[in-house]
Amino acid sequence: MNRRSLSTRILQSLLAVFCLTPSASQVQAQADSPKAPSVTLVVDFGDGLTCTYIVEHKPEMTILNAMTVAKARPSRPLRFSHKGSGESAFLISIDESANEGGGRTSKNWFYRVNDQLGDESFGLKELNAGDKVLWHFGKYVPK
């Protein structure tokens, strides 16, 4: 195993712990507060590891807005990079998994909202309260 793949596996193991284990304050906050309208973001790294983020829904919230809220969390922030905004917003990477480009064997990020494949930029796609966004890293397979 080379050095990069070893460090990637260590990072994935740490992410698994942080993604799957809520903090005591998160559990207490969920128990103490009434349910606010929310949106669920699920990141599927394509290797069995997923991370889930629940963010409060706001009017006219886009996927990019929801991801930015999750990125600003003090504990377990969503780490992603993108370029552009609105219709030109393009996701570059989530954590250290970056789009690989074209080709049949290339892995890239694509999203679904409530199991429907995204048909516009994530910077434009507006969300409703209760929506579930799934980002998947892998080969494109239409559903």
N, C-alpha and C positions, 0 to 999 in steps of 0.2 A: 504494500500500500504506500503510495507516495505521500509526501508531506502535505500537499494541498488536500487530498482526499481525506487524510487523517484529521486535519483541522476542520474540514467540512463536517465530518461525522461527529466530532466533538461538539461543534456548534449546533448541529441538529439534535444531539442528545440533550444539550442545555435548553434548547428551544422547546423540546418535548416536555421537559419539567416545567418551564415557565408557561407554556401554552395550555397545559392540561391541569395545572394546579392553581386554583384561585387563591388570592391572598385572604387572610382573615378579615381585613378591612373590606374587601370586595363582598365577601359572604355577608358580613354584618350590614353593609350598605344596602344590599339586595333585600335583606330581611326587614330593615327599618323603613325603607322608602316605598311609597306607592309606585305601581308600575307606570312609568312615563312612556309615551309612544317611543318605540325604538326601531332600529334597523340592525340586522345581524350581518357582520362581515365574516366570511369563512375563507381562510387561505389554505389551499391544498397544495402542498409542495410536490405531489405526485410520487412520493416515496413512502407513503403511509403516515406522514406527519401532517397534521392540520392544526391551525390556530383559529380560535373564534374570538371575535370582538363584538361587543354589543354597545352601540352608541345611541344617544338620544336623538330621535328624529326631529328635524327642524323643517319648516316650510321651504319648498324649492331646493331641498338638499339633493346634491348629486352624489354619485359614487365617490368622486374625488373629494368632495366636502367631508363625507363620512370617513374616508381614509385619513384625511388630515386631522380630524378629531381624534381618531385612534392613534395617530402618530404622536399627538401631544400628551398622551397619557403619561403620568409620572411612573407608573409601574407597568411593565410589559408593553411598551409602545410598539406600534406597527412601524417597522422600518421599511420604507419604500422610496424609490426615486422615480421621477417622471420629468417630462419636458412638455412645455406648452400648456395651454389652458383651453377651456371651452371645447369647441369641436376639434381643435388640434392637440388636445392633451393625449400624451402617449406614455404608457407605463414602461419604464426601463427595467426595473427590478423590484423584487420584494426580498428583504433580507439580502442574502448573497446570491440569489437565483435570478440571473439576468436572461432576458430574451436572447435566443441564439440566432435569430434570423430565419430566412427561408430554407426550404428543403424538406424532403420527406422525413428525415430523421431528426430535424431540429425541434427543440422544446421551446415553447413560448408561453407567455401568460395570456389567458383569455378569461372572460367573465360571463357568468350567467346571473340573471335576476329571476328568482322564483323558478328556476330550471329552464328559463328561456335564454338562449344564446344572445349575447349583446349584439345590437345592430347599429350602435352609434358610439361615439367617443365616451369614455367613462367620465370625462369632464362635462358632458352634456346630459347624461342619463339621470333623470330625476327619479328619486325614490319616494315611495309611500311608506307610512308607518307600517311596521310588520314585515317589510320586504326582507328577503334573504339574498345577499350577494355572495356568490361563490367565485373566487379567483382560483383557477387551476393552472398549474405549471406542467406542461406535457405537450405531446403531439396533438395537433388539432384533429378532433374527431367530431364531425357534426352529429347532432342528436336528433 
